[in-house]
Amino acid sequence: MKVMKSRVPKSVSYSVYYEQAPEGGYVAFVPALPGCHTQGETLEETEFNVKEAIALYLESLVAHGEAIPEERRSFQGRVTVPA
């Protein structure tokens, strides 16, 4: 019986959204990876943390035999509503 290993691509890219946190610092989340989010005091720290969070998320998927998601087209928009 031949066992197939999950192949992890050498690199993948995902859109990351950053928001200023009300208490200070920044929050980052990755829409293509539900539940993958992190925070940091600076944008640089937040970017470092989100890269680590993505790597751990993908490692977990591979460990559980799940596929690495491909990002679909995503859009960011702004709407205005009466207050």
N, C-alpha and C positions, 0 to 999 in steps of 0.2 A: 504494500500500500504506500503510495507516494503522498507525503505530507507537504502541503503548500504553505509557505511562509507568507505572512502579510507583507507586502512590499510598501515601504515608506518612501515616498518621493524624496529626493535630495533637498528640495525646497518647495514650499508652497507659499502663496500670498493670500492674505485676507484683508478686507477693509476693516479698519478700526476707527471707532468714533470716540472722541474725547470730549468731556464736559467738565467745566469748572464745578467743583463741589461747593455747596453753600458754606461748609465749615472750613474751607480752604483746600488747596491741592486740586487734584484732577481725578476723574474716574474715566476708565476706558472700557469699552465693551466691543465684542466681535459678533455682529449679527449672524454670521454664517455658522457660529459655534454656540448654540443656546447655552446660557449659563456661564459662558466664558467672559469674565470681567475682572477688573482689578483697579487699584488706585495707587496714587503716589503724591508726594508733596510738590514735585515739579513735573513738567512735561517730560523731561529726560528720564526721570525715575519711573514715571508712569509708562513710558514706552518700553523701558527695560523690563518692567514687571509684566506688561501685556505680552511681550515676546516669550517670556518664561511661562506665562499662563497658557499660551497657545501650544507651546512645546509639550507641556504636561498634559494638556487636553488630548493632543494627538497621540502621545504615548499611551494614555489610558485607552483610547479607541483601539489601537493596535493590540494592546494586551488583552482586550476583550474580543478580538477578532472582528471588530467593526471597521467599516470602510472610512477612509479619510474623506471628509466632505469637500466637494468642489464648490467654490463660491458662485452663486448666481448673480445676475445683474442686480445691483442695488442702487437706490437713489435716495438722496437726502433732499428734503424740501422744507419750506416754511409756509405756514398758513396763518392768517390773521383772523381772529374772531372777536366779536364784541365782548368787552369785559363787564 
